[in-house]
């Protein structure tokens, strides 16, 4: 039981800065890099996708919706069309 207490004491006081400094990045040091890279990729994806959607709306391309879908009502009305596009954008982000 004392061994478990000693282990918990060590774990509570452990900090990733306590690792040996060999001049190389440890796996823990790569976590922050991976997080920054994931954020950048996400921002680029959202920006590009948003620009694509905006261009599709502005140009009013012949493709009625971003994704092929069937809706149980008439989508010729501008309000309904925009509502469906918003739903599709939200679904694509999720």
N, C-alpha and C positions, 0 to 999 in steps of 0.2 A: 504494500500500500504506500509505503514511503517513496518507492520508485515512481509511482504514478504522480504523487505530489511534486516530486523533483522535476519530472517531465513537464507538468503543467506550469511550474514556475519558470522553466526555461522558455516554454512556448510563449508565455505572457510577455516576457522581456525581449523576445527575439524581434529584430528589425532587419529588413533586407540590407541595410547599410552595414550590418555586422558581418557580412560575408567577406571572405578574403579578397583583397584588392590585387588582382593579377594583371590588371590593365585590359582585360577582356570583359566583354559584356556577359553577364550571367543570364540564365533563362528569365529570372525575375526582371532584369533590366530590359529585356526584349518585350515585356508586356506593355510598357508605356509606348514603345514604338509601334507595336501592333495596334494598340488602341488609337493612336493618332492616324495611322494609315487607314484603319477602318472608318474613322470619322471623315477623312478626306474623300475616300471612295464613295461613301454614302452621300456626301454633299455634292460631289460631281454627278452621281447618278440622279439625285433628286433634281438638280438644276437642269440637266439634259432632258430628263423626262418632262419637267415642267415646261421647258421651252418647246418641246415637241407638242405637248397638249395645247399650249397657247397658239402655236402656229396652225394647228389643226382647226382650232376654233375661229381664228381670224380669217383664214383662207376659206373656211367653210367647204372643205374638200367633199367630194362626192361620197366618200365613206361616211355613213351617218354616225357611226359610233366608233370609239377607239378599239373596242373588242367586239367580236361578233357575238351578238346576244339577241335573245327574243324577249320582248316585253309584252305584257298582256294589254297594252293600251297604245294609242296612237302617239308616236314620237315625233310627229311633224311640227307640233307646237314648239316654239323657241324655248319657252319656260320649261317644258317637259324635257326637251333635248338637253338643255343645260343641267337640269337636275340629274338626268341619267349620266351625263359626263362626270359630274361631281361624284356620284356614287361609284362610278368606275375608277376614278382617280383614287378615291379613298380605299377602294378594294385593292388596287394595285400597290398602294403604299403599305397596307397591312400585310 
